[in-house]
Amino acid sequence: MTPLLVMDGDSFTHRAYHALPGSMRREDGGPENALIGFTNMMLQLWREEQPRSVLVAWDTLDVPTYRHEALEAYQSGRVFEAELLEQLDMLPGIVGSTGFAYAKAAGYEADDFLAAAAEREEAAGGTALVATSDRDAFQLVTENVIVLQPAKGGPARIDMAEVRARYGVDPAQVTDFIALRGDPSDRIPGARGIGPKRGAELLGQYGSLEAMLQEGRFASEADALRLYRRIATMDRDAPLPPLPDVTPDWAAASAHAMRIGATRVARRFEEALSWT
């Protein structure tokens, strides 16, 4: 069965920006390192997985989500360089020029679109590959949804057994696990004194965070833990564009890249013409 490929645009752009030298510049002198790095990753995934279609999901950084409003510390302290932000603004246009879909909307994070797309594809009887370095996406794994996590030598394929091996919980318990353990990268505190091992043990014993709270565990932290779980839960109702089967138009993408002065990106799309 040909899968839908869903990519976390922000995750891959950050990786590209920090992996490639800032000396890579467009014709107008603007930065090109994240543009070429992201394009390389997208093309590699398309060539290896041969998906029926591709959706790239993006954060909207200038509008807070309900998560930021509900927890003041959520993702606080993150500062992005101007040259990274400039390229993040340009990449949806590059993605769209290939014929691939992208999703970006105020009030939603890239994670939410990943969840919505994976659920829609599975509900339609299909399979999905979710490409992201964000381990929160382990909550999306099912028999028909696999996470592709960037790793040396090629992406690691995270299936249900691998989630259990890494976290000691089922994918359906991942949001409860995050609420208990906390998430330093997102500034989610977690339960006092509970680390990953103890969090997994408690979920093995009780089955869910809610069952623990009903039994009187963490009574003084119950409201906070429910909030952390809600914050960690991806919004599967995020709005999506249509996702029909797509044959990418590498020539149009190359022409678009040339128009914006991203000559290295254009050359990569030109090389891809020989693949089809």
CORTA-V199837 format. One line per field, one symbol per residue. ss: DSSP state (A for helix, B for strand, O for the rest). Layout:
ss=???
This chain:
ss=OOOBBBBBAAAAAAAAAAAOOOOOBOOOOOBOAAAAAAAAAAAAAAAAAOOOBBBBBOOOOOOOOAAAAAOOOOOOOOOOOAAAAAAAAAAAAAAAAOOOBBBOOOOOOAAAAAAAAAAAAAAOOOOBBBBOOOAAAAAAOOOOBBBBBOOOOOOBBBOAAAAAAAAOOOAAAAAAAAAAAOBOOOOBOOOOOOOAAAAAAAAAAAOOAAAAAAOOOOAAAAAAAAAAAAAAOOOOOOOOOOOOOOOOOAAAAAAAAAAOOOAAAAAAAAAAAAAO
